[in-house]
Amino acid sequence: MTKKRYITWNEIFDRLVEIDRPGTLIYGVPKGGMIATGFLKRATSMYYPDSADIILDDLIDSGKTRNIYREKYPDKEFVAMFNKSNGSIPPDEWLVFPWEADHPAGEDTIQQNIVRQLQYIGEDPEREGLKETPDRVVRSWDELFAGYNEEPEDVFKIFDDEKVGGMVYLKDIEFYSMCEHHLLSFSGVAHIAYIPNGPVIGTSKMARLLDIFARRLQLQERIGEQVTDALMKYLKPIGAACIIEAKHLCMACRGVKKQHSVMGYSSMKGAFLDDARARAEFIALIK
């Protein structure tokens, strides 16, 4: 079974550095060799191989092209960036160069960018377990980052006829988000409260408001501020509060590697910031 190997631009440039020598003129065999030669400053016209010192091709496969040029130009050095005829490349491996249409570098889709990431870490995107991974990742991103397609004001279906004088709170709201610094997840719980100044919103809307902000590339502190800012702006309560506790994979699996640490952040607005009793009541209730 033929196995595709996607050649990277770095591999191309590394081979060209090895081939290119000061004072030499290089002719590129159409079309792969011609494309590769185009990156070298001393390339000659593609129509005049007899004026070159080196004849360059992208690949020696069966050796037929090499033999033709060697017969016609016996005094020229024939080289290739990759050579299958000397056994350095498995015979069942099909090389795909960056300038070819079916190479990830030649396409501009989000899936092909994921293919390039898989190649970067040393994986083979063509192996069975990874063939559909780019599509799966894109579908998961549609869910993980759904917050970019929602606006907080859409959450605020307000009930004006309710006579509520106490604190409204929702605690232990699970959330999942992605750290914008390392694209690693962090998750935990949030506790949200507000003191109505007349209007109230449905209980589920507080959880939805959290998700809108959490389902984006985020900082934990920013989520807390965005939740309370949105409550103050659209509901206009006497006060709003949000306390968030989360575990961060960027801290657990890399860096300091503290797997059991929990980060907390509290955002207080209005009465929760100005009135110690309101703040203490909220903290006591969520505990």
Phi, psi and omega in degrees: 000130180289134180245126180281137172237118183272113179284133181269162176297325179298320177297319179300310183294324178297318180292321180295324177298322179292324185279319186291129179230142181305136176085001181259151173249136187240131176254133180261128178291126178297139356254336182299313179294325179295318179295315179297317181296332181299342178275353181259138185291335185261026179293139176267176176297140181295345183270354187230071178295337182290345179267358184264159174269327183232139172254122187247132173236160180283325187210135166260115181256274177280339182094000183297312180298317179301316182295324179296313182291323180293325179290321183280327182231071185296338181271001181261145175277125179255123179228158176223149179293325180227141186227110179275340186285342181264006176085002181285342179237129180305140183296337181269008182263126180257116182276130178244117185273156185301335182272002179272149188298327184269010175274142179306325180290344181266000181238156184236065176238157180296325178298320181289332173294324177291323175302316180296325177293320177297319178295322182300320181278359176099013181269164175255104182298345182270352180290158193306316184289346185248354185303321182260003183300315179304318178294320180295321180297317180298317179296322179291324177296324178303328180272315183296328183245030181296341181297337179290342181260008181232151178243140183300328182296338180291341182283332193276076167275108192262137175255113186271343188266007181275138178257089183242125182248348183264191181274136174255126181217154176225123185243165178056044177276113180292143175213158177226136180215177181235128179292129183285347182277323185233000184056039174245154188278154166223147185210160180174216180228153177233150176237122186238140179212154170211155176251111187297148172242043185120274184292151174227167176237163178296150184301317183295337182292333177292320177292320179295321178299318177300315183295324180303318181277326182291328182277049176215170170292126195217169162244143181302318181297322182294321179302312180301317180293321181294322179296311182289324177299317181294319178299315181293323184286315189263334181258335181053054179279177176290328178197160178218147181215149176212123175244130184235132174236131185209154171256137185247123178295330180294343177259334184274321186253358176215179178061237183284345175055053176257095191289336187254005182285145180236127179262138178239152175210140177235136176239122182238134179228151175062231185299328181291334178273323187269334187247111182297328181292318178296318180296315181295321179297316180298315180296321179294321181292321182281343176279000000 
